[in-house]
């Protein structure tokens, strides 16, 4: 697969490209922000969609045996996890499915535990559904890796108890977005022990589970049968195979009671028939996309190495480390923000877009723990990545600011 080939997405309705400001006389903005990829989906997926589009009737569609068989096979082949297709429920896109889970497993005014910084829709979903965010701050170790502890759970939940807030569930991000941590078996054991101790249901967003870089290996919470009464896994083919516009996810709930509550939640949301094309694409991807993904992972790893080296060697005031998972670099820009006299990472991101003509994501939107950081998406052809990083470096060099 030629991942170096640049594909023009302008005019296709792509959020990543078509939402960018156009200014006559200025170069187009290089987008290194929202987490979709500038690569074509696997050829087998494209062909399956073309074949289905050739059938002229696009009526109500059900998730049939083929979809579930392909999904079960993927979990077995890629993660070494044996799941029963009867434990799987199809859902809409991942973020709407998070909302379904929050409504299914909590009540209005309840607290929902999240580990910050984290994928920002976690906060929106909790608050927009009338629940309260209970923050468990992650700690960055000396190597720049986020970690958590049993004591952190105890403190966050004790503080909530003192405020009279019931906390029946948490949203967990595995691998971690934006920080790139791939949680170890030991860390997942701490998580499950804390869930049992505090009576928490863990809804684990594992949409980045296929983007794990050696020597790390992904451990899905679906692999822990001893935790089946405390765990619901939520994932999708959309991130792995660049299908985000097709809006399909899946729940894995091994406990019958939890599964029944999810079914009621899906029904209450009016969701019963997945999009016909999303099902076709996901099945083809899970059946045939493995070799494509292996090539992609090698390319992404090279992009990560290139970007981290370039940033650390060339961009004054920003430090980066390679993520263990995802295709997102979580870079500490606090020194540049201070030297340039900026208010925060949001101002930095805004000025990089307007003046530097490169768009990254401000770390502050991921919670207070993200302040001073920027997130950079490297899932694009290397020439595009290099151009965007060169613009980042150029802006930083033109704004050395004051000494601190």
HELIX and SHEET records of a PDB file:
HELIX    1   1 UNK A   15  UNK A   18  1                                   4    
HELIX    2   2 UNK A   43  UNK A   53  1                                  11    
HELIX    3   3 UNK A   65  UNK A   74  1                                  10    
HELIX    4   4 UNK A   75  UNK A   79  3                                   5    
HELIX    5   5 UNK A   85  UNK A   87  5                                   3    
HELIX    6   6 UNK A   94  UNK A  105  1                                  12    
HELIX    7   7 UNK A  121  UNK A  128  1                                   8    
HELIX    8   8 UNK A  150  UNK A  162  1                                  13    
HELIX    9   9 UNK A  185  UNK A  198  1                                  14    
HELIX   10  10 UNK A  221  UNK A  223  5                                   3    
HELIX   11  11 UNK A  225  UNK A  227  5                                   3    
HELIX   12  12 UNK A  244  UNK A  246  5                                   3    
HELIX   13  13 UNK A  256  UNK A  268  1                                  13    
HELIX   14  14 UNK A  276  UNK A  288  1                                  13    
HELIX   15  15 UNK A  290  UNK A  314  1                                  25    
HELIX   16  16 UNK A  334  UNK A  339  1                                   6    
HELIX   17  17 UNK A  345  UNK A  351  1                                   7    
HELIX   18  18 UNK A  352  UNK A  356  3                                   5    
HELIX   19  19 UNK A  363  UNK A  366  5                                   4    
HELIX   20  20 UNK A  368  UNK A  370  5                                   3    
HELIX   21  21 UNK A  382  UNK A  398  1                                  17    
SHEET    1   A 2 UNK A  30  UNK A  31  0                                        
SHEET    2   A 2 UNK A 358  UNK A 359  1                                        
SHEET    1   B 7 UNK A  88  UNK A  91  0                                        
SHEET    2   B 7 UNK A 249  UNK A 252 -1                                        
SHEET    3   B 7 UNK A 231  UNK A 235 -1                                        
SHEET    4   B 7 UNK A 201  UNK A 205  1                                        
SHEET    5   B 7 UNK A 167  UNK A 173  1                                        
SHEET    6   B 7 UNK A 111  UNK A 116  1                                        
SHEET    7   B 7 UNK A 132  UNK A 137  1                                        
SHEET    1   C 2 UNK A 139  UNK A 140  0                                        
SHEET    2   C 2 UNK A 146  UNK A 147 -1                                        
SHEET    1   D 3 UNK A 328  UNK A 332  0                                        
SHEET    2   D 3 UNK A 373  UNK A 377 -1                                        
SHEET    3   D 3 UNK A 361  UNK A 362 -1                                        
END                                                                             
